[in-house]
Amino acid sequence: MRATPTAPREPLHVAGELLDNRRIGAHHHLTVVAPGIPERFRPGSFVAVSTDPQLLAPRAYWIHRLKTSGGYGATLELVVEPRGAGSSWLAAQPAGTRLAVSGPLGRPFALPTEPVDCLLVGEGYAAAPLFPLAERLRERGCPVSLVVAARDEAHLLSALEARRSARAVTVVTADGSVGRRGTVADVVEDALQRSGAAVVYATGALPTLHAVAAAAEHAGAWSQVALEQPVACGTGLCQGCAVPVVGEGGHTRQVRACHDGPVFRGDRVAWADLGVPG
Amino acid sequence: MTLELRNPVMVASGCGGTGRELAAFADLAVLGGFVTRSISVGARPGGPQPRVLETPSGLVHAVGLQNPGLDQFLALELPWLAQQRVAVFVSVVGRSLGEYAELARRIGLAPGVAGIEVNLSPPDVAGDGVFDVREPFHAASVVAAVRRELPRGLPVLAKLRTDLLRVAESARSVLEAGADAVVVGNALPAAMPDGRPAGLSGLAIRPLALRCVAEVLAADPAAPVIACGGIADTADARAALDLGAVGVQVGAALFRDPTTAARLAAALAHDPAPIEEETR
């Protein structure tokens, strides 16, 4: 179940339906019927889902997997960590809830044209898009190594599945409940060295992404980081999710995380301007 | 000259991106008009994060009129918009009367422009490099400067603030100064949690915006009014049109559902009965 090269890429706004809502650890895995969107999906793209009618802004969620659900064809699996009003509302909805869904949105991960070694680094629920990415990379003959991180075991996404997806997996938790105790910043240089990766993909919090981008630059590898910024639309209309990037000419300009990202070259993001300590 | 819209539903300034983002979801040609984000002579980088936050039934925003400046807009954004078979109204904002005149002169000569909308009510940038138009007299001066420089066939829309006490006076001033229609209104002046000036948009401001429309029309039933503020479904649009507005602009509702304006345009054009609003 993958998009064909000729599949249309334009996003859609559709009336969807929540088919299944399962709690796994600290996350909810939602299966969503959203006609036309799975066919357009590429790893790193996301969807905007309308939540509580009192909340005007839709919420952005990574697409974790495509599934085939009997009678519905391809469906989306989203990973939701209930944190704010929107994600808590969505995580509490029963199967059958109707949801307006826009997607797939954003510029996805760029894939290498050569079969080079790749390191994928994901933190918490944000690791979701790395699993379909790993699949695409393996199809292209790229050996994949993974680092999955979280604050504790409950927030770790699919560690078992990670072992199936990659030739080497490093698990790191802040409280040491599973894998190594520490953060991505503690293990990324070692993981880069051992994997010999030419390309590093990362998802997670800004400091984590910055650490990965810096380590990649130091090791002479390309990095692609998927930024999560709060969005009010997800479609590029509102100009709310500005990200400062350094252009070819060396000057900094503001682009939109949702439309021009969420995936950026790690060496192009003006981290200091984003408030991330250098 | 009177303003003629093919369809009463327009996209409000600052809420349709460059047009390309919206066009991915809906054909712009079904709309009565597309108003661009506000364009200034020089580029504006916009404000710091956070720029948009959710409030009950609304959004508070301090984008700071980010735009690429007039040269880049004319070179890169307008030519594409002009090909979309939609009436393109370029929103303008300036630091001085001279800048407004320059904007009008150069935009008026550009192919594919249906008119200019003068942003007389940016809620989040008072004192920040924008000509102060809080006094109706100043707003009228800006409109007169734009009108003088614009070819006669191109209409001027004047976008007023939702200031209930002065909106009727402002409308009279700008119409006398040569505006072809007034847009009532804009985001309400608000503040981000850290006190930065911001605007409040969305359903939360709908009743106030409607009251402002009613005030302008009560003072001058013949005033060409385009209603803007919290319009998200056909009932909202009809309420404004039934009061006597000639058009409506859809803004923040597009963030929740990018097809809103196109759906409203279709509903008002073909179906006299309200349509079901699934995504409201």
Interface residues (C-beta under 8 A of the other chain):
Chain A: E10 P11 L12 H13 A15 S50 P53 Q54 L55 L56 A57 P58 A85 R98 A100 S102 Q229 P230 V231 A232 C233 T235 G236 L237 C238 Q239 G240 C241 A242 R253 Q254 H259 L274 G275
Chain B: G14 C15 G16 G17 E21 L22 A24 F25 R37 P45 G46 Q49 P50 R51 V52 L53 E54 P56 S57 G58 L59 H61 V63 Q66 G202 L203 A252 L254 F255 R256 D257 P258 T259 E278 T279 R280
